[in-house]
Amino acid sequence: MRKIVLASKSYWRKTLLEQIGLKDFEIMESKYEEDMNAMSDPRELAKFLALKKGEVVAEKFPDAIVLSGDTFIVFENQFIGKPKDSEDARRTLRLLSGKEVSAVSGYAVIDTKTGKVINDFGEGVVKFRNISDEEIDDYVATGEPLTLAGSFGIMMAAAAFVESVSGDFYSIVGFPIGKIYLALKELGVNVFKN
């Protein structure tokens, strides 16, 4: 069995890997410093950042499969990352109220032994219902949106604000797990026999 390393401290990425049957993997957070201005196309940027995060961790493992990802929200051609503070979270949520936003999740799967790299992205769209200022204030007061891209977590309390979802749901969560499963399979990893 090959060593598998998740280059992320994300609770949801870890959970999604476990959900598809992967149990024996190591976690090592990447120390790559993100540059959100590296390129303007959100899909290419998500792929690029995921790859760079994975490459930093891959250097430490001569014979492993390294998984990495990067997710952000795109609204009217602008990238929305994690809020700077509570006021920034409120502003973002008011902006998204009643609107559709895209969640783009880049990923990289790196075989450090063979040098093979699979680098792609998934995308999902969230349509929010109209959210009242009181709801936004109450939600921000929980502290939850302060650590999340776009100031919301679809698998958390913000699920109450979602009207509909289209595209790849798991990219909204933070990891296009169906595509990652296929990449692992291509590299000879059977998650069901892990």
Buried (B, 14 or more C-beta within 10 A) or exposed (E): EBBBBBBBEBEBBBBBBEEBEBEEBEBBEBEBEBEEEEBEEBBBBBBBBBBBBBBBBBEEBEEBBBBBBBBBBBBEEEBBBBBEEBEBBBBBBEBBBEEEBBBBBBBBBBBBBEEEBBBBBBBBBBBBEEBEEEBBEEBBEEEBBBEBBBBBBBBBEBEEBBEEBEBBBBBBBBBBBBBBBBBBEEBEBEBEEB
